[in-house]
């Protein structure tokens, strides 16, 4: 998930480094037809055709990388959907996926046109470590709300 873009510092402990690597290795799928899978630090030209201003990929699930029960995650995701709608933005469903299968898929939202800063405010509000954002250049970047530490895992 991470491209330590926007981070205040880089991971220093082994646990923090492992978390950063997990974010970097994750896949971020937007559920459009056909699905669009983003990878950190890669350009996604197909994104520009449908979302020329880019957007933010964000979840409300598993705050601070602590697993919650599915029902709790579903409530959190619905609250995020309502918060995005109150901001006047549309959203599309998505999923954060661990290609190694060590972490369960996380239902997420792709929010077209949402700025990185507005996304960081939502991520902070919903207890997230980071978000993925793309600008008009279609490169997926990871922006940390707070850098990973040994206490996050």
C-alpha positions in Angstrom: 0.0 0.0 0.0 2.7 2.6 0.7 4.7 5.0 -1.4 5.8 6.8 1.7 4.5 10.0 0.0 3.4 12.4 2.5 5.0 10.6 5.4 6.6 12.4 8.3 9.3 9.7 8.6 10.1 6.3 7.2 9.6 3.1 9.0 12.4 2.4 11.4 11.5 -0.8 13.3 11.2 -4.2 11.7 7.4 -4.3 12.5 6.9 -0.9 10.9 9.0 -1.9 7.9 6.9 -5.0 7.5 3.7 -3.0 7.6 5.0 -0.5 5.1 6.0 -3.4 2.8 2.5 -4.9 3.1 0.9 -1.6 2.1 3.3 -1.3 -0.9 2.7 -4.9 -2.1 -1.1 -4.7 -1.8 -3.4 -4.5 -4.8 -6.2 -1.8 -4.9 -9.1 -2.9 -7.1 -11.8 -0.5 -8.3 -14.9 -2.5 -9.1 -15.7 -1.1 -12.5 -16.1 -3.0 -15.8 -13.5 -4.3 -16.4 -12.1 -4.0 -12.9 -9.1 -1.7 -12.5 -6.3 -2.9 -10.3 -3.8 -0.3 -9.0 -0.3 -0.9 -7.7 1.6 1.7 -5.8 4.1 3.8 -7.8 2.7 2.5 -11.1 0.8 4.5 -13.7 -2.7 3.4 -14.7 -3.6 5.0 -18.0 -7.0 3.3 -18.1 -7.8 5.3 -15.0 -7.4 8.6 -16.9 -10.1 7.8 -19.4 -12.8 7.4 -16.8 -11.4 9.6 -14.0 -9.3 12.4 -15.5 -8.9 14.2 -12.2 -7.9 11.1 -10.4 -9.2 10.3 -6.9 -8.7 8.6 -3.6 -8.9 4.9 -2.7 -9.9 4.5 1.0 -11.4 2.1 3.5 -12.8 2.4 6.9 -12.2 -1.2 7.8 -9.7 -2.5 10.3 -8.6 0.9 11.8 -4.9 1.2 12.6 -4.4 -2.3 11.0 -6.3 -4.0 13.8 -8.7 -6.6 12.5 -12.4 -6.1 13.4 -15.3 -8.4 12.9 -17.0 -8.3 9.5 -20.2 -6.7 10.9 -18.2 -3.9 12.6 -16.2 -3.3 9.3 -19.5 -3.2 7.4 -20.9 -0.5 9.7 -17.7 1.5 9.4 -17.8 1.3 5.6 -21.4 2.5 5.5 -20.4 5.4 7.7 -17.6 6.3 5.3 -20.0 6.1 2.3 -22.4 8.5 4.0 -19.5 10.9 4.9 -18.3 10.9 1.2 -21.9 11.6 0.0 -22.2 14.5 2.5 -19.1 16.0 1.0 -20.9 15.9 -2.4 -18.8 13.1 -3.9 -19.8 9.9 -5.6 -18.0 6.7 -4.8 -17.4 3.3 -6.4 -16.8 0.0 -4.5 -13.4 -1.5 -4.4 -11.2 -3.9 -2.5 -7.8 -3.7 -1.0 -6.2 -7.1 -1.5 -3.1 -8.8 -0.1 -1.6 -10.9 -2.9 0.0 -13.2 -0.4 -3.3 -13.9 1.3 -2.1 -13.1 4.8 -4.6 -10.3 5.3 -8.3 -10.5 4.4 -9.7 -8.4 1.5 -10.9 -5.0 2.7 -14.0 -3.5 1.2 -13.0 0.0 0.1 -14.2 3.0 -1.9 -12.8 4.7 -4.9 -13.8 8.4 -4.7 -13.3 10.1 -8.0 -12.1 13.7 -7.9 -11.5 13.8 -4.1 -8.3 15.6 -3.3 -5.4 13.9 -1.4 -5.9 16.4 1.5 -9.7 15.8 1.8 -8.9 12.0 1.6 -6.4 12.3 4.5 -9.0 14.1 6.6 -11.4 11.2 6.0 -8.7 8.6 6.6 -7.8 10.3 9.9 -11.4 10.4 10.9 -11.9 6.7 10.3 -8.7 5.7 12.0 -6.7 4.6 8.9 -3.0 4.5 8.6 -2.9 5.6 4.9 -4.7 6.0 1.7 -4.0 5.6 -2.0 -4.4 8.6 -4.3 -4.0 9.2 -8.0 -3.7 12.6 -9.7 -4.2 13.3 -13.4 -0.9 11.5 -14.0 -2.6 8.2 -13.0 0.3 7.1 -10.8 -0.9 5.5 -7.6 0.7 7.0 -4.5 0.4 6.0 -0.9 0.0 8.9 1.6 0.4 8.1 5.3 -1.9 9.6 7.8 0.8 8.7 10.3 3.9 6.8 9.6 3.9 3.1 10.6 5.4 2.3 14.0 6.1 -0.9 15.8 2.8 -0.5 17.7 0.8 -0.8 14.5 0.2 -4.4 13.3 
